[in-house]
Amino acid sequence: MSDEEVTATPLLVPSAGTPPVIDTESAFQSALNELAKGSGPFAIDAERASGFRYSARAYLIQIKRTGGGLHLIDPIPFGPGHTLFIALNDLLATDEVILHASTQDLPCLRELGIHPKKLFDTELGGRIAGLPRVGLGPLLESQLGVLLAKEHSAADWSVRPLPQAWLTYAALDVELLVELRDKMYALLESSGKLKWALEEFASILIAPPATPRVDPWRRTSGMHKIKRRDHLATIKELWIARDSIAQKEDIAAGKLLNDYAIVELAIAMPKNKKEVEKALRPLGLRARWLENVETWLKVIHESSTIAEDQWPPLRSHSDNSMPPVKLWRDKFPTKYAPLTHARAAIELRAQELSIPLENLITPDYIRRICWEPPQGCTEILNESAVRAALGELGARPWQIDLVAPLIAPALLEKVALPEPKVEEEAKDEDSPA
């Protein structure tokens, strides 16, 4: 029987049962004592209430350690910076912390005062290893032969008390995370990619917080329907008002008024509640949207009085000086030719290494170097200058070693490759490495 034919075993409950929720200082201290008696890395996960709350805070922390038990901590009774979280952070600093898709959970853990010193990310490890499916469930199935149910992944974890079925689901997320880490470590080591993965894990821990977006309201879904600047002004003001209420009440902004509703209101510019209902009815009018209808009407009215010279431009003037790649072929052929060669070479290398291109190198780095090459790199081969430029952009040493030898000769190209794959620009435009 082949590996593909092996039937996976459903993982229904933790081996030692689902532990009770820790919501008192005495229970928290007991958990710390038990974890300290264990050995090896700490498997950690966090549950948030995305889609229900404005904040991205953690509403449950799951921790397991070999010989140290499995623990479910409710962080709400303690709050950020509590002495017990400081003690937990000190304990975690003694060994490796295992997270799956760490960039999702690290912000809420750091808010509590948890700052891992050494990281292993099983999801990112799977990407670098070249595995086709890297979700926690698929990895557990392919690497350990168990099935993990994900039926509560979109639950509102801010509710109290948390249902028992949810707690079991949460506990299972860390039940086999140590074993999965060991499998991923061995796989990376055998494929010669362990050093690359460890560099990536270390870079995550030292990465600065994300820069706030310029004009975040411009990411409102449905903006393609807007052709007038006055409507854009209304969208901006409605977005800001919605965000203010959502933050104050800690409610997901989309529950107060979703993006498509904002766009429809900006187009219709209703003057009363009846007109609001008419504008929103095609979307499936929801009672929640009307709870702040007087605010929406007030904002719409005030936006209609904004002077034309204060209307936002239809296109944003961001700090990204590069035009969209789709314009390069016709308007900037001297930039476009090197880009096609660099992309083709790097895509081929990514396929050879079985690594997603966006993990081999951030696609934006390729575009930036082709748009503004290091001085002299378009006349003579200068790999060292390309290596320095990649480093300044944030590429890791292993990435530089692999792609700099491909980008440097591409910068000398004067004729674009035929039929380049520029159609994927929208997909990789914001992909991080």
ROPA-687312 format. One record per residue (C-alpha): residue number from 1; residue in one letter; x negated, y negated, z negated. Coordinates in steps of 0.001 Angstrom, whole numbers, plus 500000, padded with zeros to 6 digits. Example, Ala and Ser with C-alpha at 12.3 -4.5 7.8 and 13.67 -1.06 7.14 Angstrom:
% residues 2
{1,"A",{487700,504500,492200}}
{2,"S",{486330,501060,492860}}
% end
This chain:
% residues 433
{1,"M",{500000,500000,500000}}
{2,"S",{498565,496589,501000}}
{3,"D",{498348,493563,498712}}
{4,"E",{501181,491966,500664}}
{5,"E",{503456,494927,499856}}
{6,"V",{502873,494884,496105}}
{7,"T",{506084,493941,494287}}
{8,"A",{505569,491063,491867}}
{9,"T",{506886,491451,488326}}
{10,"P",{509238,488717,487039}}
{11,"L",{507808,486751,484112}}
{12,"L",{510854,486205,481891}}
{13,"V",{509549,485446,478394}}
{14,"P",{506142,484745,476806}}
{15,"S",{504409,487836,475434}}
{16,"A",{504838,486598,471866}}
{17,"G",{508286,485107,472452}}
{18,"T",{509288,481475,472853}}
{19,"P",{507925,479465,469914}}
{20,"P",{510027,476873,468064}}
{21,"V",{509636,473218,468966}}
{22,"I",{507112,471335,466846}}
{23,"D",{508675,468082,465660}}
{24,"T",{507279,467634,462149}}
{25,"E",{503801,466698,460967}}
{26,"S",{503419,469887,458969}}
{27,"A",{504285,472065,461974}}
{28,"F",{501938,470021,464178}}
{29,"Q",{499096,470462,461685}}
{30,"S",{499729,474206,461514}}
{31,"A",{499523,474388,465309}}
{32,"L",{496207,472531,465257}}
{33,"N",{494859,474960,462694}}
{34,"E",{495917,477945,464766}}
{35,"L",{494507,476500,467991}}
{36,"A",{491195,475820,466255}}
{37,"K",{490918,479525,465405}}
{38,"G",{491220,480465,469069}}
{39,"S",{488486,480573,471684}}
{40,"G",{487952,479457,475242}}
{41,"P",{489810,476843,477294}}
{42,"F",{493148,475233,476483}}
{43,"A",{496047,475694,478914}}
{44,"I",{498237,472577,478892}}
{45,"D",{501355,471370,480650}}
{46,"A",{503735,468468,480137}}
{47,"E",{507398,467924,480949}}
{48,"R",{508670,464492,481931}}
{49,"A",{512129,463222,482810}}
{50,"S",{511430,462052,486342}}
{51,"G",{514593,461020,488113}}
{52,"F",{516335,460343,484796}}
{53,"R",{514075,457887,482963}}
{54,"Y",{512124,454836,484098}}
{55,"S",{509105,455775,482048}}
{56,"A",{506778,458635,482932}}
{57,"R",{506245,459609,479297}}
{58,"A",{505946,463203,478181}}
{59,"Y",{508971,464749,476483}}
{60,"L",{507346,468113,475806}}
{61,"I",{503732,469278,475596}}
{62,"Q",{502907,472977,476028}}
{63,"I",{499537,474319,474840}}
{64,"K",{498149,477833,474782}}
{65,"R",{494718,479180,473858}}
{66,"T",{493405,482711,473643}}
{67,"G",{493672,483710,469989}}
{68,"G",{495202,480318,469197}}
{69,"G",{498833,480903,470076}}
{70,"L",{501327,479125,472311}}
{71,"H",{502830,475871,471027}}
{72,"L",{505601,473531,472183}}
{73,"I",{505146,469987,470867}}
{74,"D",{507863,467354,471007}}
{75,"P",{505817,464123,471272}}
{76,"I",{508755,461759,470695}}
{77,"P",{508847,461982,466861}}
{78,"F",{505125,461200,466716}}
{79,"G",{504551,458632,469449}}
{80,"P",{501385,457503,471227}}
{81,"G",{498214,457302,469171}}
{82,"H",{499530,459321,466228}}
{83,"T",{496737,460678,464028}}
{84,"L",{497751,464227,464941}}
{85,"F",{497366,463492,468635}}
{86,"I",{493951,462046,467858}}
{87,"A",{493110,465277,466035}}
{88,"L",{494417,467289,468995}}
{89,"N",{492289,465234,471367}}
{90,"D",{489196,465924,469240}}
{91,"L",{489975,469635,469343}}
{92,"L",{490490,469644,473121}}
{93,"A",{487116,467950,473562}}
{94,"T",{485427,471120,472311}}
{95,"D",{486289,473115,475440}}
{96,"E",{487796,473017,478903}}
{97,"V",{491372,471866,479512}}
{98,"I",{493338,473684,482209}}
{99,"L",{496074,471774,484020}}
{100,"H",{497999,472558,487192}}
{101,"A",{498192,469463,489447}}
{102,"S",{496398,467456,486774}}
{103,"T",{496940,464022,488290}}
{104,"Q",{500666,464387,487582}}
{105,"D",{500263,465110,483864}}
{106,"L",{497119,463214,482880}}
{107,"P",{498792,459760,482737}}
{108,"C",{501455,460874,480232}}
{109,"L",{498888,462814,478196}}
{110,"R",{496577,459815,478083}}
{111,"E",{499473,457658,476929}}
{112,"L",{499661,459866,473838}}
{113,"G",{495905,459691,473258}}
{114,"I",{494853,462934,474955}}
{115,"H",{491742,462444,477099}}
{116,"P",{490219,465729,478303}}
{117,"K",{486429,465826,478606}}
{118,"K",{486248,468882,480854}}
{119,"L",{488945,469845,483366}}
{120,"F",{489948,472788,485500}}
{121,"D",{492834,472095,487893}}
{122,"T",{494316,475343,489197}}
{123,"E",{496337,473611,491935}}
{124,"L",{493374,471683,493319}}
{125,"G",{491204,474757,492929}}
{126,"G",{493660,476648,495117}}
{127,"R",{493478,473962,497796}}
{128,"I",{489692,474006,497881}}
{129,"A",{489716,477809,497912}}
{130,"G",{491858,477617,501048}}
{131,"L",{494937,479372,499672}}
{132,"P",{498074,478740,501749}}
{133,"R",{500469,478136,498826}}
{134,"V",{499192,476395,495713}}
{135,"G",{502266,475778,493586}}
{136,"L",{502064,477391,490159}}
{137,"G",{504662,480014,491045}}
{138,"P",{503059,481083,494333}}
{139,"L",{499594,481207,492735}}
{140,"L",{500778,483366,489869}}
{141,"E",{502465,485654,492374}}
{142,"S",{499495,485954,494742}}
{143,"Q",{496748,486082,492126}}
{144,"L",{498370,487820,489147}}
{145,"G",{501363,489621,490654}}
{146,"V",{504056,487896,488588}}
{147,"L",{507131,485898,489571}}
{148,"L",{507741,482602,487783}}
{149,"A",{511222,481096,487882}}
{150,"K",{511352,477315,488469}}
{151,"E",{515056,476690,487918}}
{152,"H",{514546,473956,485293}}
{153,"S",{511793,471980,487030}}
{154,"A",{514135,469038,487713}}
{155,"A",{515823,469023,484297}}
{156,"D",{516273,465943,482125}}
{157,"W",{513659,466728,479478}}
{158,"S",{514620,463667,477455}}
{159,"V",{517786,465367,476140}}
{160,"R",{517790,466588,472556}}
{161,"P",{518003,469282,471437}}
{162,"L",{516315,471020,474354}}
{163,"P",{518169,474183,475434}}
{164,"Q",{516453,477453,474589}}
{165,"A",{516315,478501,478244}}
{166,"W",{514416,475307,479065}}
{167,"L",{511923,475948,476276}}
{168,"T",{511257,479445,477581}}
{169,"Y",{510746,478049,481073}}
{170,"A",{508302,475457,479712}}
{171,"A",{506386,478022,477679}}
{172,"L",{505957,480245,480730}}
{173,"D",{504160,477439,482552}}
{174,"V",{501137,477988,480295}}
{175,"E",{501633,481668,479426}}
{176,"L",{499202,482904,482097}}
{177,"L",{497375,479679,482950}}
{178,"V",{494123,480841,481332}}
{179,"E",{494211,484082,483328}}
{180,"L",{495001,482139,486509}}
{181,"R",{492080,479817,485839}}
{182,"D",{489751,482808,485570}}
{183,"K",{491031,484184,488888}}
{184,"M",{490592,480815,490599}}
{185,"Y",{487107,480385,489132}}
{186,"A",{486023,483755,490484}}
{187,"L",{487567,483033,493891}}
{188,"L",{485825,479660,494161}}
{189,"E",{482529,481132,493027}}
{190,"S",{482644,484013,495506}}
{191,"S",{483432,481642,498393}}
{192,"G",{480617,479240,497498}}
{193,"K",{483055,476445,496683}}
{194,"L",{482829,476323,492887}}
{195,"K",{480411,473386,492858}}
{196,"W",{482752,471433,495127}}
{197,"A",{485726,472120,492872}}
{198,"L",{483861,471164,489703}}
{199,"E",{482854,467851,491297}}
{200,"E",{486491,467206,492153}}
{201,"F",{487665,468020,488633}}
{202,"A",{485037,465720,487116}}
{203,"S",{485991,462902,489500}}
{204,"I",{489629,463096,488400}}
{205,"L",{488665,462470,484788}}
{206,"I",{486614,459352,485567}}
{207,"A",{488894,457909,488253}}
{208,"P",{490222,454432,487390}}
{209,"P",{493981,453866,487128}}
{210,"A",{495729,453386,490442}}
{211,"T",{495847,449807,491657}}
{212,"P",{499395,448403,491465}}
{213,"R",{501033,448304,494869}}
{214,"V",{501349,445004,496669}}
{215,"D",{505046,444217,497106}}
{216,"P",{506345,447590,495849}}
{217,"W",{509865,446569,496884}}
{218,"R",{508783,447043,500517}}
{219,"R",{508839,450808,499958}}
{220,"T",{512625,450728,499600}}
{221,"S",{514040,453632,501595}}
{222,"G",{516080,452560,504611}}
{223,"M",{514092,449388,505323}}
{224,"H",{513931,450333,509011}}
{225,"K",{517490,448990,509301}}
{226,"I",{516419,445484,508297}}
{227,"K",{515733,443110,511193}}
{228,"R",{516276,439728,509483}}
{229,"R",{514053,437975,506975}}
{230,"D",{516997,436639,504951}}
{231,"H",{518187,440217,504418}}
{232,"L",{514649,441097,503382}}
{233,"A",{514769,438330,500769}}
{234,"T",{517937,439864,499335}}
{235,"I",{516388,443309,499199}}
{236,"K",{513412,441902,497327}}
{237,"E",{515582,440152,494727}}
{238,"L",{517888,443149,494261}}
{239,"W",{514886,445450,493850}}
{240,"I",{513329,443177,491222}}
{241,"A",{516616,442870,489308}}
{242,"R",{517180,446629,489396}}
{243,"D",{513633,447315,488246}}
{244,"S",{513986,444913,485323}}
{245,"I",{517177,446575,484087}}
{246,"A",{515775,450071,484619}}
{247,"Q",{512634,449285,482661}}
{248,"K",{514547,447658,479817}}
{249,"E",{517024,450548,479503}}
{250,"D",{514495,453283,480414}}
{251,"I",{516698,454616,483196}}
{252,"A",{515472,455797,486582}}
{253,"A",{515993,452877,488942}}
{254,"G",{517718,455025,491547}}
{255,"K",{520473,455903,489098}}
{256,"L",{521377,452246,488635}}
{257,"L",{521459,451589,492389}}
{258,"N",{519678,453718,494936}}
{259,"D",{517529,452319,497725}}
{260,"Y",{520056,452881,500481}}
{261,"A",{522665,451006,498438}}
{262,"I",{520296,448041,498126}}
{263,"V",{519827,447985,501898}}
{264,"E",{523569,448155,502574}}
{265,"L",{524262,445326,500121}}
{266,"A",{521574,443178,501737}}
{267,"I",{523140,443687,505153}}
{268,"A",{526737,443177,503996}}
{269,"M",{526037,440294,501551}}
{270,"P",{529305,440923,499635}}
{271,"K",{530912,438113,497660}}
{272,"N",{533018,440131,495227}}
{273,"K",{533395,443586,493707}}
{274,"K",{535855,444737,496359}}
{275,"E",{533369,443907,499115}}
{276,"V",{530609,445701,497186}}
{277,"E",{532741,448832,497026}}
{278,"K",{533498,448585,500736}}
{279,"A",{529803,448244,501610}}
{280,"L",{528767,451192,499457}}
{281,"R",{531657,453579,500098}}
{282,"P",{530032,455176,503201}}
{283,"L",{527124,456240,500966}}
{284,"G",{529416,458008,498515}}
{285,"L",{530210,455280,495990}}
{286,"R",{529092,456135,492451}}
{287,"A",{530555,454582,489326}}
{288,"R",{527067,454008,487896}}
{289,"W",{526270,451586,490724}}
{290,"L",{529134,449323,489643}}
{291,"E",{528151,449086,485973}}
{292,"N",{525973,446089,486830}}
{293,"V",{528046,444809,489730}}
{294,"E",{528165,441255,488358}}
{295,"T",{524368,441217,488271}}
{296,"W",{524145,442487,491839}}
{297,"L",{526622,439851,493024}}
{298,"K",{524749,437087,491199}}
{299,"V",{521441,438168,492733}}
{300,"I",{522957,438404,496214}}
{301,"H",{524428,434910,495895}}
{302,"E",{521186,433401,494620}}
{303,"S",{519171,435101,497341}}
{304,"S",{521419,433503,499952}}
{305,"T",{520262,430080,498761}}
{306,"I",{516536,430805,499148}}
{307,"A",{514947,428425,501658}}
{308,"E",{513884,429964,504949}}
{309,"D",{510216,429134,504368}}
{310,"Q",{510401,431286,501217}}
{311,"W",{511771,434366,502967}}
{312,"P",{509273,437226,502983}}
{313,"P",{507736,438128,506362}}
{314,"L",{509159,441176,508099}}
{315,"R",{505730,442795,507964}}
{316,"S",{503586,442705,504854}}
{317,"H",{500169,441103,504809}}
{318,"S",{498424,443645,502628}}
{319,"D",{494756,443746,501730}}
{320,"N",{494258,446488,504326}}
{321,"S",{492650,444647,507229}}
{322,"M",{492992,447567,509627}}
{323,"P",{495851,447581,512127}}
{324,"P",{497869,450801,512502}}
{325,"V",{495885,453502,514304}}
{326,"K",{498601,453780,516957}}
{327,"L",{497409,450403,518254}}
{328,"W",{493727,451283,518435}}
{329,"R",{493721,453107,521786}}
{330,"D",{494978,450120,523768}}
{331,"K",{493860,447143,521699}}
{332,"F",{490663,448364,520028}}
{333,"P",{489154,451041,522298}}
{334,"T",{485626,450589,520885}}
{335,"K",{486977,451546,517439}}
{336,"Y",{489285,454219,518768}}
{337,"A",{486672,456272,520622}}
{338,"P",{484513,457013,517543}}
{339,"L",{487652,457746,515523}}
{340,"T",{488801,460461,517916}}
{341,"H",{485393,462149,517812}}
{342,"A",{485090,461881,514023}}
{343,"R",{488582,463234,513472}}
{344,"A",{488093,466134,515849}}
{345,"A",{484792,467143,514269}}
{346,"I",{486106,466895,510722}}
{347,"E",{489331,468736,511524}}
{348,"L",{487273,471573,513018}}
{349,"R",{485009,471649,509953}}
{350,"A",{488023,471726,507636}}
{351,"Q",{489415,474701,509540}}
{352,"E",{486058,476499,509368}}
{353,"L",{485899,475951,505599}}
{354,"S",{489607,476724,505039}}
{355,"I",{490111,473418,503220}}
{356,"P",{492938,470947,503912}}
{357,"L",{491455,467954,505723}}
{358,"E",{492725,465551,503062}}
{359,"N",{490752,467473,500439}}
{360,"L",{487627,467631,502560}}
{361,"I",{487674,463832,502900}}
{362,"T",{490255,461093,502422}}
{363,"P",{491512,460339,505967}}
{364,"D",{491490,456610,505212}}
{365,"Y",{487721,456763,504670}}
{366,"I",{487274,458013,508238}}
{367,"R",{489409,455198,509597}}
{368,"R",{487637,452531,507562}}
{369,"I",{484159,453585,508639}}
{370,"C",{485215,453767,512290}}
{371,"W",{486905,450380,512040}}
{372,"E",{483954,448714,510331}}
{373,"P",{480851,450882,510861}}
{374,"P",{477717,450290,508790}}
{375,"Q",{475424,447816,510524}}
{376,"G",{473570,449332,513458}}
{377,"C",{475401,452662,513346}}
{378,"T",{477002,452105,516760}}
{379,"E",{473586,451775,518429}}
{380,"I",{471442,454408,516732}}
{381,"L",{472134,457529,514704}}
{382,"N",{472008,456516,511051}}
{383,"E",{473403,459199,508795}}
{384,"S",{471964,457635,505645}}
{385,"A",{473983,454459,506210}}
{386,"V",{477138,456520,506702}}
{387,"R",{476410,458464,503513}}
{388,"A",{476063,455196,501590}}
{389,"A",{479313,453839,503048}}
{390,"L",{481211,456999,502119}}
{391,"G",{479847,456810,498589}}
{392,"E",{481001,453197,498229}}
{393,"L",{484484,454204,499347}}
{394,"G",{484629,456891,496647}}
{395,"A",{483712,460131,498433}}
{396,"R",{482114,462783,496236}}
{397,"P",{478589,464100,496955}}
{398,"W",{479846,467440,498299}}
{399,"Q",{482200,465666,500676}}
{400,"I",{479450,463329,501868}}
{401,"D",{477137,466267,502538}}
{402,"L",{479759,467890,504748}}
{403,"V",{481214,464959,506699}}
{404,"A",{478435,462363,507016}}
{405,"P",{476600,464489,509628}}
{406,"L",{479858,464560,511615}}
{407,"I",{480784,460875,511363}}
{408,"A",{477325,459451,512147}}
{409,"P",{477127,460797,515739}}
{410,"A",{480808,460013,516320}}
{411,"L",{480078,456302,515771}}
{412,"L",{477894,456353,518892}}
{413,"E",{480715,457565,521140}}
{414,"K",{482092,455120,523718}}
{415,"V",{484775,457242,525385}}
{416,"A",{487751,458572,523450}}
{417,"L",{488603,462242,523471}}
{418,"P",{491710,463098,525541}}
{419,"E",{495020,463559,523777}}
{420,"P",{493780,462919,520234}}
{421,"K",{496009,463906,517320}}
{422,"V",{497040,460420,516260}}
{423,"E",{500641,461525,515758}}
{424,"E",{499709,462767,512257}}
{425,"E",{498731,459296,511054}}
{426,"A",{501956,458810,509118}}
{427,"K",{501375,462079,507271}}
{428,"D",{497782,461461,506233}}
{429,"E",{497867,457663,505810}}
{430,"D",{498225,457880,502017}}
{431,"S",{496744,461311,501358}}
{432,"P",{494145,461212,498547}}
{433,"A",{491081,463380,498417}}
% end
